[in-house]
């Protein structure tokens, strides 16, 4: 690691999980000599069990609050970090890069930013527990173990999926989910807008899981095609991987390839 290379990795979790979902990656990257930060969304600084017992912080959080907290964290670092986000965390990586943060970014099984309208059928089924009822815009919406298995852990056995569900799963903000889903249909710029023509943005890698039901590879491919800037934007797909890629067998190879790409392309 040179004196100018990134020395810090910021891991950004997505919806329906907390920073605990990065537990394997934190240890893995620390062994490689990096400082690794896995911040929680504002109000999510408690354990999974506490958020399942009291969903008020989930109902209260907003995209802007999450972005503000991440920007404050990054501004306090000595040099730009590598940003790695999973699912909704991939959206936050894109928003942060667009705002001039980060040496490079990796969006894993990423949700789309504003204007990406592709909607595969498996994604509709996986997101249906939230979108089936407009009243969910004012609630924290959890998944059943069966819904989790389809959306997050379809490549695992049911027993393995249940264990992951009990360790990682929390409800998601219906308000944030609905607002993101409707952003493409409403005029003007909204919370997940990025400038696809921003030439000053740091390099970005989309990582897709072939078997991902919630955010299938078509979503990342479409998102990447929206970028028209001269900055590097690439997509890699990993065979056999589900949405819960950070915990799936073979995650070490994905983690290493993601970091190696980011360091090689870091500005």
N, C-alpha and C positions, 0 to 999 in steps of 0.2 A: 504494500500500500504506500503510494507516494504521499508527499506532504500536501498535494493539491487534490488527491483523489477523495471521494466521499468516505467519511469514516463512521457515518451514522445511517441507520436504516429506520424509517418510520413505517410501521405496519398499521394499516387502517382497516378496521373490521367493517362488516356490512350489517344489514338488518337481520333480525331473528337470531343474532349471536352477539357476543361481547369480545373484548380482547383475549379472553381465554381461548378462543378459537385459533389463536396464533401461537399457542404454547410451545408446539414443536419447533416452529420456525424461529422463535426467539432464541431458544437454546442452540439451534443449529447455526444461526448466524453469529451468535456470540462466540461459538467455538472457532469461527473463521476470523475472529479478531475485531468484529464490529460492535459498536455501541448500538443497541437495538431498543427502540421505543415503540410501545404498542398502546397508544392512548385510548381511553374510553371516550365515548360521546359525553357531553355535559350531562351530569346526573346519573351516568351509567358506571360510576366509579366503584360500585358495590359488586358483590358476587351475583352469579346467575340466579342462585336461589332467592336472593333478596328482590331482584327485579321481577321474578315470577310471582313473588308474594305481594309486591306493591308495584303496580305498573304506572304510577303517576309520573315518574321521570320519563318514561317512554312516550306517554301522551303529550308531555310538555315540550319535548325537544323539537327544534326546527333545523332545517338545512343551514340557515345562516349562523345559528349558534354553533353547530358542528364545525363549519368552516372557520369561524372566528377563533375557536379554541385551537384548531389545527394550525392556523396561521400564526397565532401567538407562540405556540410551541416551536415552530420552525424558525421564527425570527430570533428566538433565543439561542439558536445553535451557532457554532463558530464558522461552519461552512455548510453549503447546501447539501441536504441528505438525499439518499435514494428513497423515493416514495413508492410503497407497494400497497395496493388496496385490493380487497376481495369484495365482489358483488357491488353493493352500494359504495363500498370503500373505493372501488375502481372509478366511480363517478367523482368522488372527492379528490382522487389523484388527478383526474383530468381538470377539475376546477382549480386546484392548487397550481398545477403547471401553467394553466392559462393566466394565472395571476402572478406569474414570475417566480414561483417557489420550486425548489427541488433541482438536483443535478440531472436526474432522469426519473422516469416514472414507469411503473408496471401495473397494469390493470388486469386482475385475474378474475375470470368469469364475470366480467363487469356488466353492471346494469348500464343502459344507454344514457347519454346526455341528450339535452333537448334537441329535437328535430329528427331523431332516429326513430322511424316509424315501423320498422320491421317487427312482426308479432307472430312468432312461430306458435303452433297449436299447443306444444308441450308447455310453453311459457304461459299461455292463457290458462291451462289447467292448473299449473303450479301456483299461479297468482290468484286463482279464483277465490280462495278463502278470504282474501282481503277485498277484492273487487266485486264480489257477488252482492254486496249490500252497501249502498251509499252512506248509510249511517256509520259505517266503519271509519269514515273520515274523522270521526271524533273519538275514536277508541284506539287502544292498543290491541292488536289482533294476533293471537297465537295460532300455531299450527298444531294439529293432532299428531300423534306419532306416525300415523299412516300418511298424512299430508307431508310431514317432514321427510319421510322415506322417499316419496315420489319427487319432491322438489330438491332435496339436498343430498340424499344418500342412496340413490337408486342402484348404485353398483355394489353396495354393501349387503350382507345378509340382513334379514329383519332383526335378528338379535343384535348384530353390530350397530345397525341403524338406531335401535332403541337406546343402546348405551350412549351413543353420540348425542341423541336427542336429550337424554337426561343430563348430560354433562354441559352441553353448549346452548340449547335452545331457550330463547326468550320470545315474548311477543314483539311485533314490529309496530311502528307508528303508522296507523292508518292514514293520518293526515299527510305525512310526507310521501307515503306510497301513492296515494291518490293524486296529490299535486304533481308528482313526477310523471304519472301515467297520463295525466290530462295536459301537460305542458305543451306537447306538440300540437294539440287541438286548439289552443288559445293564442290569440295574437299577442305580439310583444315578447320580450325576454323574461324568463322566469328563473327560478332558483338553480336549475341545472344547465343554464346556458353557458356555452363556451364559444370563443371566437375561433372557428375552424380555419381561419386564414392567418392566425397569429404566428409570424415567422420567428418570434422571440421565445417561443415555448420550448422547453427542454424536450429531449427525445422521449418517445412513448412506445411501450410495447404492450399489446393486448395478448393475454394468455387465455386460451379457450380449452374447456374440457369437452371431448367428443360426446360424452353421454350426458352432458348437463341439460336437465329439463327446464330449470328456472331461467337461466340465461344462456341459451344454446349458442354455438359458434356463429350462427348467422347474425346474432345481435352484435358481437364484437366486430365481425367482418363489415357489417353495415356502418357501425360507429367509426371504424378506421377509415372507410371510404369517404366519410364526410370531411375529413381533414384535408384541406387544400393548400396548406402552408408548405414551405420548403424544409421544414423540420422533419427529422426522421420519425416515421410512424410505421410500426410493423405488427404483424399478427403471427402467433404460433399456436398450433393446436396440439393437444396431447391426447393420444388415443386412450380410450377406456376410462377417462376421468369424469367424475360427477361434479355437481356444483360445489359440494364441500371438498374441493380439491386440496385445501391445506391440511386435511386429515386423511386423505385417501392413500392407499399403498402406492409408493412411488413418488410421494410428494417431495422427497429429498432431491431428486433429479430436477423437478420443476423449480424448486427453490434455488438450486445452484445455477440453472440456466437463466433464470430471471435475474439473479444478482449479477452474474457474469455479463449478461447483455447490458444491464444498466451501468455497470462500471466501465465497460468498453465504450459506451456511447455518452458517458457523462460529460456535461459541458463544464 
